[in-house]
Amino acid sequence: MGAVSGRIGGGEYDKCMKRITVSLPDELAEQVKRAAGGERRVSSYVAAALEDYAGRENLEQMLASWNTETPVPDEIRRQVQGELDSVGVADRSEREGRLAG
């Protein structure tokens, strides 16, 4: 039994992975293939991107919880938002607008 992904045997790999289908616009699909380094690496690239996204979502939930416990004054919130905007960090509403149901 050959190693798949360098660590897990083929049968074990199949047991711990779930195959799904995702539809993407053609341009985005091509961008992902190029960024991943080829079509055979797309799954691992997308998995890493989704793990990163989930981690950021958890961070946002944690920060929201902290804000409920210890609210940040509006003046400081505006200052921080201005600094984030100046370096190109999109706010949550902009990201949600790109998500499809």
URBELDA-V839745 format. One line per field, one symbol per residue. ss: DSSP state (a for helix, b for strand, c for the rest). burial: # if it has 9 or more other C-alpha atoms within 8 Angstrom, else .. Layout:
ss = ???
burial = ???
This chain:
ss = ccbbcccbbaaaaaaacccccccccaaaaaaaaaaaccaaaaaaaaaaaaaaaaaaaaaaaaaaaaaaaccccaaaaaaaaaaaaacccccaaaaaccccc
burial = ..##...###..#...............#..###.#.#..##..##...................##.........#......##.........#......
